[in-house]
Structures are given as structure tokens and as C-alpha cells.
Amino acid sequence: MGAELRMEPRTETRTESHGGISPQIRMANEIAVQFHHQPPEEAAAAIAAHIRAFWEPRMRAELLRRAEAEPQALDPLALAAARLLRG
């Protein structure tokens, strides 16, 4: 009892060192996996809608930046969703 749990804020460097993947790429890919059973156009639209609804603007902006800089890191459905968010 007396021990206090202290959480350190995660930094981008620390997070990226875990597998080398940004949190935005990882989360977008995890979301995309949930939509693989749908037709690609519907899945991309649903992923984009989820990101629009639940991600804060800074997270969306970082995803779009990363999608442009490293598209190969994204699941094809997540990449299609990022393009919908951009356009």
C-alpha cells in the first residue's frame, strides 16, 4: 500500500522505438483490420468516418502527414481512408 503508481507521458520517440511505427499508423491499421470483411470502398469510408468522429485534429493531421510520407506503412484500407480524409 503506500507505493504510488506514477505514469510518465509517452513521447513520440519512446512510442516509435516500439516497433518503429507511429501511434497513428498503428491505430489506423488496427481499425482497418476490423473492416476487411467489407467491400473496399465501404470499408475506407467507414474507417474515415471513425477517424473523423473519434480522433482529435492533431492525430488526424499526423496520420495524413504520415500517409503521404510513408504510404507503405499503412494497410491499403487505412491508406484509402486517409485519402478520403484529405480530399
GUTI-515731 format. One line per 5 residues: number of its first residue (from 1); their letters; for each residue y, z, x of C-alpha. Coordinates in Angstrom, 1 decimal. Last residue first. Example, Ala and Ser with C-alpha at 12.3 -4.5 7.8 and 13.67 -1.06 7.14 Angstrom:
BEGIN
2	sa	-1.1,7.1,13.7  -4.5,7.8,12.3
//
This chain:
BEGIN
87	grllr	15.1,-50.0,-10.0  14.5,-47.2,-7.6  12.4,-45.1,-9.9  10.3,-48.2,-10.8  9.8,-48.9,-7.1
82	aaala	8.7,-45.3,-6.6  6.2,-45.7,-9.4  4.8,-48.8,-7.7  4.4,-46.8,-4.5  2.7,-44.0,-6.3
77	lpdla	0.3,-46.5,-7.9  -0.4,-48.0,-4.5  -1.1,-44.6,-2.9  1.7,-43.9,-0.5  1.5,-43.7,3.3
72	qpeae	1.6,-47.5,3.7  5.1,-47.5,2.2  6.5,-45.7,5.2  10.3,-46.2,5.5  10.9,-47.5,1.9
67	arrll	8.6,-45.1,0.2  10.0,-42.3,2.5  13.6,-42.9,1.3  12.4,-43.1,-2.3  10.4,-39.9,-2.0
62	earmr	13.4,-38.2,-0.3  15.7,-39.3,-3.2  13.2,-38.0,-5.8  13.0,-34.6,-4.0  16.8,-34.3,-3.8
57	pewfa	17.1,-35.2,-7.5  14.7,-32.4,-8.6  11.3,-33.4,-9.6  9.9,-32.7,-13.1  11.1,-35.3,-15.6
52	rihaa	11.9,-38.2,-13.3  8.7,-37.6,-11.3  6.6,-37.5,-14.5  8.2,-40.6,-15.9  7.6,-42.4,-12.6
47	iaaaa	3.9,-41.4,-12.7  3.6,-42.6,-16.3  5.3,-45.9,-15.5  3.0,-46.4,-12.5  -0.1,-45.6,-14.6
42	eeppq	0.9,-47.9,-17.4  1.4,-50.8,-14.9  -1.8,-50.0,-13.0  -4.1,-49.8,-16.1  -5.2,-46.2,-16.5
37	hhfqv	-8.2,-44.5,-14.8  -6.3,-44.1,-11.5  -3.7,-41.8,-13.3  -4.7,-38.4,-11.9  -4.9,-39.8,-8.4
32	aiena	-1.3,-40.9,-8.7  -0.1,-37.3,-9.1  -1.8,-36.3,-5.8  -0.3,-39.3,-4.1  3.2,-38.3,-5.3
27	mriqp	2.6,-34.8,-4.2  1.5,-35.8,-0.7  4.3,-38.3,-0.3  6.9,-35.7,-1.4  5.5,-33.0,0.7
22	siggh	5.8,-35.2,3.8  2.5,-36.1,5.5  1.8,-35.3,9.2  -1.5,-33.5,8.4  0.1,-30.0,8.5
17	setrt	2.9,-30.8,11.0  4.8,-32.2,8.1  5.1,-28.8,6.4  6.2,-27.0,9.6  8.8,-29.7,10.4
12	etrpe	10.0,-29.8,6.8  10.6,-26.1,6.8  8.8,-23.6,4.7  10.6,-20.5,3.7  9.0,-17.4,5.1
7	mrlea	7.3,-15.1,2.6  7.2,-11.5,3.3  4.5,-9.3,1.9  5.4,-5.6,2.2  2.8,-3.2,3.5
2	gm	3.3,0.2,1.9  0.0,0.0,0.0
//
